[in-house]
Structure formats: structure tokens, C-alpha cells
Amino acid sequence: MPRLLIPLALVVGTLWWWAVLKLALAPAASGPVEGAVAVGGWGLSLLPVHCTRQVITRASRLRRSGAESGPS
């Protein structure tokens, strides 16, 4: 399975960069496909940040040094 994921990630990453550069360098020649690819890739890039934030906020809080400990 990993042998397939690396080439797929390279192709998807190349398509995203192509869309972003085309939008940045030639916005008049860009169409909705380039916009959708660029926005979709940007949205996917936020997914790991969102998932990591959820895991961090659900973690138990550290007790202060003066607080009593609970039953063991």
C-alpha cells in the first residue's frame, strides 16, 4: 500500500502547485478547475491542524503543584 501512496501524493502535490502557480502568475487565464484544485488542497492542508487541535484540547489538564492528588 505505501508503494502506491507516495506516487499518488507526488501527483496530487504537483497538480496543486500547478493550480496555485497558474492562479498567481496568470489569473486571467485560470479557470474554475484551477481554483477548485487550489482551494481543495488548501482545505485539506488544514485538516491535520484541526485534528491535532481537537486531540490537544481533549487531553487532561495538568494539576497545579499545590493541588491535592486524587485517589490512586
C-alpha positions, -999 to 999 in steps of 0.1 A, spaced: 0 0 0 27 26 8 42 20 -26 11 34 -41 7 63 -17 40 80 -25 34 84 -62 -2 94 -56 9 121 -31 35 134 -56 9 136 -84 -16 154 -62 10 178 -49 22 186 -84 -14 193 -95 -19 216 -65 13 235 -71 4 239 -108 -30 253 -99 -16 277 -73 11 290 -96 -13 294 -125 -36 314 -103 -8 335 -90 11 341 -123 -18 342 -148 -51 348 -131 -68 359 -163 -60 325 -179 -71 305 -149 -104 288 -147 -127 272 -121 -107 239 -122 -75 256 -111 -95 275 -84 -111 243 -71 -78 224 -70 -61 252 -52 -89 257 -26 -94 220 -21 -57 214 -15 -56 244 9 -86 230 28 -70 196 30 -39 211 44 -59 225 73 -73 191 82 -42 178 102 -41 211 122 -78 208 130 -74 171 141 -43 179 162 -61 208 179 -90 185 188 -67 159 203 -48 186 223 -79 202 237 -94 169 248 -62 160 268 -65 160 306 -52 192 322 -21 191 344 -27 196 381 -11 225 399 17 217 422 -3 228 453 -34 208 443 -43 176 461 -40 144 441 -70 121 435 -73 86 448 -49 61 432 
